[in-house]
């Protein structure tokens, strides 16, 4: 039962090209923004779309696959977990970030040039 406590499944499009960072011991992390759309009809029967933006990161081989296989506009499916972190910016102001840590990744469409 613990394996379903913190799971996120998203299908969406990359808002920009993924950014790859390499840390000590050659550990790699990729980050990107993912847009998901929800369509509905308003009270006048007109189609409306709500776009949600998600901050996504991935580590290791998953990060490398995402970086090598996707670009801005690529449609992907990810499975991961929701995480929160905080830090102080250069002005000492506390900042909070919500991220999805992608553990599995599947490219649906969009070619990397």
Secondary structure, 3 states (H helix, E strand, C coil): CHHHCCCEEEEEEECCCCEEEECHHHCEEEEEEEEEEEEEECCCCCEEEEEEEEEEEEEHHHHHHHHHHCCCCCEEEEEEEEEEEEEECCCCCEEEEEEEEEEEEEEEECCCC
